[in-house]
Amino acid sequence: MKESELTTLLHTMTLEEKIGQLVQLSSNFYSDAEGALTGPMAQMGVTEKLVADSGSTLGASGARQIIDLQKRHLEASRLQIPLLVMADVVHGYKTIFPIPLAIGCSWHPELAEEAARIAAREAAVSGVHVVFAPMVDLVRDPRWGRVMESTGEDAFLNSVFARAFVQGFQGNDLKNDRDRVAACVKHFAAYGAAEGGREYNTTDLSEWRMREEYLPAYKAAVDAGCKMIMTSFNTIKGVPSSANRWLLRQVLRNEWAFDGTIISDWGAVRELLAHGVAEDEQEAAEKAIKAGVDIEMMTLCYPHALENLVADGRIPVSLIDQAVFRILNLKNDLGLFESPYRGVDEEKEKEIVYCAAHREQARKLAEESCVLLKNNGILPLQGHAKIALIGPFADSGDLLGSWSWKGEPRDTQTLKQAFLKDASFDTFFAKGSGITQTNSHFLEEAVVAAKQSDVVILAVGESSAMSGEASSRTRITLPDCQQKLFAALKATGRPIVTLLFNGRPLELGSLAEQTDALLEAWFPGSEGAEAIVNLLTGKTNPSGKLTMSFPRTVGQIPVYYNSFNTGRPLAENPQEPKYVSKYIDCPNEPLFAFGYGLSYTQFMYENLKLSASRLMEDEQLIVTVTVANVGDRPGADVVQLYLRDVAAETVRPIKELKGFKKIFLKPGARAEVSFTINEPMLRYVHSDLSSRSDSGRFEIGVGDSSARTLNAAFDFVKKDGVPR
């Protein structure tokens, strides 16, 4: 449909029909309208006319359901405007990939893009038009349950993955590529900075820090062409995001030129009352529409109040028209006016969804997402060994994570099933404990199994419900019963390989020191069990690296690699016993640092070289390093480039990730890895909130983690010679 035709359609609509387009209702209103309208949801004030006029729904899926739903909607719509179908496809539709935090640990954005492409393909054939993903929030507090949805603590890395996910979901031709879906980036903005790591809690950041650290990943997603942005539940500058004109109109619309659709999160418009910035639904509607929220999700302030607000002259009709036009334009971008049943196909759905090819990709990504945190030589497992597989995850399908909407734990292969496929092991099984409870029988059974074995594989962690939305925790340790299980097994004297299943970095306590090997598996997805067995047996060599630091204790939080130096840094005053920035009862450093991860082979870094000792503003500087596989196995390593601005107009991090390359080397092989440094990479947010570079000294670090690098330095000189 041409833009002129969309404009004509807009002018044909009544005000009531326009307001309907701004409303998103859950799918039960459409699939069983009479039951929904006469049941408890009727208290919301939903009418049959509003359902007919509404512009979008969430939570529906399945080719037959969507075909029937869209057919009924078109029949009820006076102007035959198709319904947008949206859903929480976060890291897979039916084929579930590892959680996003794990995907980040792959340091493989091409695989992340492919995962999003597959999720889009399955969702589209099942009738979904828009997915509520990716979440690009920067996170540094593992108490917050939704760290599982992010790719970690670094703005640069999050930006790389934001672009990859958007490209994977949307492709290059959304209208004609019916295997793609529109991406809704969330949560705008700074949701990951909630105080105390408590869900839905207040965020209070300076604008300087927001622009420097928290906004870049959203900007990267906008630049990649994302079609929709979701507001966050938190406040920014004391104003909830869904009523925040500065955030939505000044930053998103004016500065970033975002012309897509803005949607509230579930119930967020009416929650302006609870926040205390609106007295009633009318004021909430007025503030949200003026701020720029186009779609109100699952509350009805807009249909209850907008007509009166127009009649009273408090808002112009043009404000509603702008929002409606953006929604119509999104439908047009998806080709829904020409093809209301876009991409949906019952037969193709049976063929594509959860197919073997998609599951194979899920396995590959799971293998690259797991992070080997410790290994005293017990791994990889030797053939013909006796294995005791013990723990609440030993025979559990709860490997998908809390946002695996269509994933089925009961259909997911368990570790026990995966191990039984490998005839080279004699394997004993015992539950040992549940997630939060155990008993003497479980413990005794586990000890017996351990004593019959050569090595214990202990599968422990959080249930999927213990992370994700509304799953904040003050104690991020393993539950007491699982720690008790570990202690009982340790007493047998058998070596222990610990597998962690979790949606956040955990406080591991003495377990990290006492276990013989430690593999962070996260929630690895549909093919996670097979991926883990491949890693444990050496069929695949671990290559994952952490993208979020593991604290030694919850008291360190937030602990992250790119912190500021402070005026009394411990590193520069190691002999000062007291008056430096440190804890008196714990090291400053995390237990496991950003970028850290082990392999079954060893990599040696040497010959760090710079193409020049001085970089002029209009030139480039080439950094090279030689990486050699000095072990006896083929493997992959992530070569990481860090920069530090030694003296700047504002404080700068002690190091910042600026580039990375994942390389594969056979035993004995060497590779020269290069990075290009240019002026844009040296820009930062100044105290006047402008982003620019300064002349000065820069330090370079290249290595296999943020904690281990080879170092060099160069001087950067701007043309104008203007000092800082």
KARAUR-V354809 format. One record per run of one state. SS is the DSSP state (~ for helix, > for strand, _ for the rest). FROM is the first residue (numbers start at 1). TO is the last residue. Records with the same first field share a line. If there is no record, write none. Layout:
SS: FROM-TO ; FROM-TO
This chain:
_: 1-2 ; 13-14 ; 22-22 ; 27-27 ; 32-32 ; 39-39 ; 45-47 ; 54-55 ; 59-62 ; 77-83 ; 88-91 ; 93-95 ; 97-99 ; 106-108 ; 126-129 ; 132-134 ; 136-144 ; 150-154 ; 171-181 ; 189-190 ; 194-194 ; 198-206 ; 215-215 ; 224-227 ; 232-234 ; 237-238 ; 244-244 ; 256-260 ; 264-270 ; 276-280 ; 292-294 ; 298-300 ; 312-316 ; 334-345 ; 353-355 ; 370-370 ; 376-385 ; 391-408 ; 412-414 ; 421-425 ; 431-439 ; 452-454 ; 462-463 ; 467-479 ; 491-494 ; 502-509 ; 515-516 ; 521-527 ; 538-549 ; 551-553 ; 557-563 ; 565-568 ; 570-580 ; 582-591 ; 593-597 ; 599-602 ; 611-613 ; 617-620 ; 630-634 ; 646-652 ; 654-655 ; 666-669 ; 678-678 ; 683-683 ; 686-690 ; 693-695 ; 706-707 ; 718-724
~: 3-12 ; 15-21 ; 28-31 ; 33-38 ; 40-44 ; 48-53 ; 63-76 ; 100-105 ; 109-125 ; 145-149 ; 155-170 ; 191-193 ; 195-197 ; 207-214 ; 216-223 ; 241-243 ; 245-255 ; 271-275 ; 281-291 ; 301-311 ; 317-333 ; 346-352 ; 356-369 ; 409-411 ; 415-420 ; 440-451 ; 464-466 ; 480-490 ; 510-514 ; 528-537 ; 554-556 ; 679-682
>: 23-26 ; 56-58 ; 84-87 ; 92-92 ; 96-96 ; 130-131 ; 135-135 ; 182-188 ; 228-231 ; 235-236 ; 239-240 ; 261-263 ; 295-297 ; 371-375 ; 386-390 ; 426-430 ; 455-461 ; 495-501 ; 517-520 ; 550-550 ; 564-564 ; 569-569 ; 581-581 ; 592-592 ; 598-598 ; 603-610 ; 614-616 ; 621-629 ; 635-645 ; 653-653 ; 656-665 ; 670-677 ; 684-685 ; 691-692 ; 696-705 ; 708-717
